[in-house]
Amino acid sequence: MKPILSNNYFVNFNDEAYLKLNTYLASNIPSKIFILVDENTNQYCLPILLEVMETTSEIEIIEIEAGEENKNLDTCTGVWQALTELGADRKSLLINLGGGVITDLGGFVASCFKRGIAFINIPTTLLSMVDASVGGKTGVDLGVLKNQIGLFSDPEMVLIDTRYLETVTEREIRSGLAEIIKYGLSYDVKLWNNIKSFKELTIRGISTLIHRSIEIKNEVVTEDPKEHGLRKILNFGHTLGHAIESYFLESENKEKLTHGEAIAIGMITETYLSQKLLNFPEDEVADIKSKLLKIYGNVIIETSDYDAIIELLIHDKKNVGGQVNFVLLTNYENFKFNCKVEKKLLIDALDYYRS
């Protein structure tokens, strides 16, 4: 796969990625290399990386607990303390080996430690490959509010090795697929048509969509790096989706959703809103709902959950002046920003999902 240039760094793929990594290590010679992992990537992914890395620098491993609930400032403090105790300095390199929690949090940790040390991201889940690999967003959650604390900071490079997808569950593969579906509905309908033609989800089939998905996100973020215009299209499905994800994360009596499962609900409800407000084709709304329910199943949302979900919408970081702003579609590949939605219509959208 051809490398993708994003701002001042490249996204490199498979075997070529490790050649680029080793060239970087040989020319920059970090004082120390720190590899940030969770218990899963420590066991299943780290051996793959260590086997191909070539360096004379000392390597230290820092492990954090897996899961979105650990994407917070307390975890950052623990990593900063570990870096300090292990002798990190301004010429150290942090390699973030894991999913979106690791790459988001690790990028934030590196960007703040001693006012910034170099970092490299190696995403190991489909979601982190197609979503967190470009754009320069780093950060952590504040309580259940996603990505409230963070900054824009670019890595030295990003390495995509699809072999890591063999280490994750089918549920995680489906989670990442939701972001590819988002690109298909909002930006390149060929992706959506390809997914609809799948008889079953396989890593080989999905791998063919990864490069194009990263290309799309790169095209968007390169044109609009700070989300003043076009980049807002990447939020399709995420306004209600993030609120639902946060609600299920904080609810003691509900099973946590993956990011993709929540975004799938967001895309169903927001295509419904698109039909009501912007005349998105009604038959296509039904088709999208049918296909997404087939992939992700039907999550039980009670009417008693609505108020708490809608309350969480107010804290979405895309809002301005307390006004909830949606990205909605007039049709495939056609969108409108800053759409205002009344509470009654939000309830109708959640009812449509449940129906």
N, C-alpha and C positions, 0 to 999 in steps of 0.2 A: 504494500500500500504506500502511496506517495505521501511524504511528510506534509503537514499542514502548518503554514506560518501564521502564528497568532501574535499580533503586536511584535514584541521583541524576542519571542521564543518559538520553538518548533514543537509540534505534537508528532512524535515518531512512533512507528508501528513495528511490532513483533521483533524479529532478529535485528533489523536495522536499528531499532531503538537502543539495544544494548551496546552496539558499536558506538553510537552517539554518546551514550552514558560513559563508556570507558574512555573515549577520546576526551570528554569533558574532565573526568577525574584525573587523567594524565596531564592535562594542560593546566588545570587549576590547583591541583594537589591540596585539598582541604586539610586543615590542621587536624580535624577529626570528622568522621562521618557518623551521624546519628540516624538510625532507621526507626521511625515511629510505626508501631504495629498495634493491633489488638490481638486477643488470644487466638482468634481464627486465622488472621493473616500471618501471625507468628508461626503457627503450626503448618499451614498449607501453602503459603505464598513465599515466605522468607527463604526457604531452601532453594526455590527456583531462582530467586534474585541473587543470593550469595554464590550460587554455582557459576553465574555468568559475570559477576562483578570482578573487575581487575583494578586493584588499587594498592598503594603502599601505605595509605592512611589507616590509622586505627579506627575500627568500627565498634560502635556501642549500640545496643538495642534498647529502646524504651517502649514498654508495653502499657497500653491503657485498656480499660474494659470496653467491650463492644456495645453498641447500641446508641440510638439517638438520645436516650436519657442521660448519657455521659458527655454529650456535646455542650459543655458549659464552661464557665470561667474557673470553677473548682478544678476541673481536669486540666485546664491550661496551666493553672498555678502548679499543679503536680508535675507537669512536663517541664515547666520553667525551672522548678527546683531540681529536677533530675539533670537537666542540661548543666545547671550551675555546679552541682555536686560532681558531675562527670567531667568537668573541665572544659566546657564549650567556650569558645571565644568567637570574635567577629569573623574569623576565617573558617569557622565550622560550617558544615553542610548538613541540612536535615532532609532526609528522604522520607516522604510520606507514602507508606505502602498499605493501601486499604481502600475502603469505600468512601462515600462522601463525607462521613463523619471524620475520618482520618485526614482526608485531603483538605477539607474546610478548616478543621481545627488546627491541623499541622501547619497549614499556610499562615494562619493567624498567629500561631505561636512563634513561627520563624520570623514573621514580619515585625513582631514587637520585641523579640529578645535582643537585647543590646542595640535597640533601634533598627534591627533588621539583619538577619543572616540569610544566606542563600538557601533555597529549598528546591527540591524536585518532587513532582507528584507522579506516583505510579498507581493509578486507579485499578482496583481489582474486581469491581462489580460493574455490571452493565450500566446501572444508573450513574455511577461516578464517571464512567468512560464517556458517555454521551451527554452528560449534563455538567459535571464539575471540572471537566478537562480543560475547558477554555473559558475566558471571561474575566479571570483575575479576582473573582469574589472569594474572600476568606471570611470566616466568622464562626460564631457559636450562638446557641439559643440562650434566651433569658427566661428561665422557667420553662413554660410550654410554648412560649412565643418564639417561632423559628427565626434564626439568623438575625436577631436584633442587634447583636454586637459584632462588628467586623469592619473590614476595610478592603479596598482594591489593592492587590499586590500580585505581581506576576512571578511565576516560578522560573527557574533557569531553563527547564524543559519539562515536557510531559511524555511519559512512556506508556504506550498502549500495547499490552500483550494479551491476546484473546485466550491464551492458555489458562489465565487466571479465572476465566469464567467457569472452567471445569471444577473449581473449588467451591462454588456457591450453589445454593439451593435453587430449585425451579421457581420457588416463590420470589426469590431475589431477582431472577431473570425476568419474571413477569413485571416486577417493580420497575426495573429499568426500561422495559418495553413501553411503559406509559409515556416516558419522555420522547421516545421515537414516534409514538402515535401523535403526541402533541405537535411535533414538527410536521407530521404528515397532514394533520387537519389544518394547521395554520399557515404552512409555508410551502410544502412540497407534497401534493396529494399522491404522488407516485409511491411514496413511502407507505401511506395508509393503504393503498391498493395492494402493495406487496404483502403487507401484514394480513389483510383480509383473505389473501390467497393461500396463506399457510394452512396446511392440513394439521400440522402439529408444530409446537414451538421447539426448535432445536438450536443449539449453539451455532452450528454451521450456518443455518439459515439466517439467524439474527446477525452473525458476524458480517454478512454482506451489507447490512444496513448501518453498521457502526461508523464507517468512514464518512458516508454521506451525512449522517446525523451530526457528526463533529464539524463537517464542512459548513452545514447550515448554521449551527450556533456560532461558528467563527465568523461567518459572513455578517451575522447580525451584530455581534459584540464589537467587531472591528469597526463597523459603521457607526455604532452608538455605544461607546465603552461605558458611559456613566448612566445609562437608562433614561435619557431625556426624550426618546422617541421610539424608534424601531425596536429597540431591545425589549420594550414592554410586551411585545408579542410572545416572548418566552414565558410570560406569566399566565398565558391561557390555561384554564383549568386549575390554576394554583390559588386563586383568591378564595373560593369556597373550599378547594382541596386542602390548603394549608390549615384553614380553620377546623375542618373535620379531622385532619391528622392530629392537630394539637388537642382537640377535645377528647379523642380516643386515647391519646397519650396520657392525659391527666385523669381520666375516669378510672376509678378503681374496679368498677364492675364491667368494664369492656376490654376486649382483647385489643392490644395495640395493632394499628394498621401499618403496613409498609408505606413508604412515600408513594409508590406507584398505585397502590390500592386506593389511597385517598385522592390522588390526582385523577384517577379514572372516574371516581364519583364527581370530582370537580368538572371534568370534561363533559360528563353527561348532563349535569345541572346547568353548566354554562352554555352548552349548545341549545338547551331548552330556552335559556334567557335570550340567546342570540335569535332564536326563532320568534320569540314574542316581541323583541325590541327592534330587530334588524331584518326580519323576514328570512332568516336562514331556512333553507328548504325543509319543510316538516317531515317529509319521508326520509330525508337524510338524518334528521335527529333520531328518528326511530331506529334507523339502521345502525347508527353509532352506538346507541344505547344497547341494542341487541348484541352487537359484536363485543362491546366492552364487558357486558355482563357474562358473556360466554367465557371470556378470558379470566375475569377477576371474581366472578361470582357476585352474589347479592349481599351486601353488608346491611345488617339490621340497624336502621336509624329510627328511633321512636320520635313521635311528635313532641314528646316531652324533652327531647334533646335539642330542639330547634333554637330556643332562645339562647342557650349557652353557645351554640355554634355561631349564631349571628352576632352575639356579643364579641366573640373572638375576631370576627371580621374587622371590627373597629381598630384592632391593633395591628392589622396588616401593614408592613413597612412601606407599601406602595401608596398608602392613603395620604392625602394632603388636607389639612384643616378638618380632620375628623370625617371627611367624606370618603366612603368606600368607592373605589374605582375599579371597574372590571375591564378586561380586554375581551371583546366579543367578536363573533364572526358574522359577516354578511353572506359569505359562502366559503367554500374551501379556498385557502390561500388569500382570502380577503378579510381584513380585520379593521376594527375601530377601537381606538383607545379611550380611556377615561369615561366609560359608560356608567351612568348613575342608575341604580336599581333600587326600587322601593322594597320595603320589608315584605309587603304582601306578595310580591313577585318572587322574592327569595323563598318564601314558604311554599309557593306553588312549585318552584323548581325542586325543592326537597320532596314535596309530595309526588312529583313526576318520577323522581328516582325510585321512590318506594312503591309506586303503582305497578 
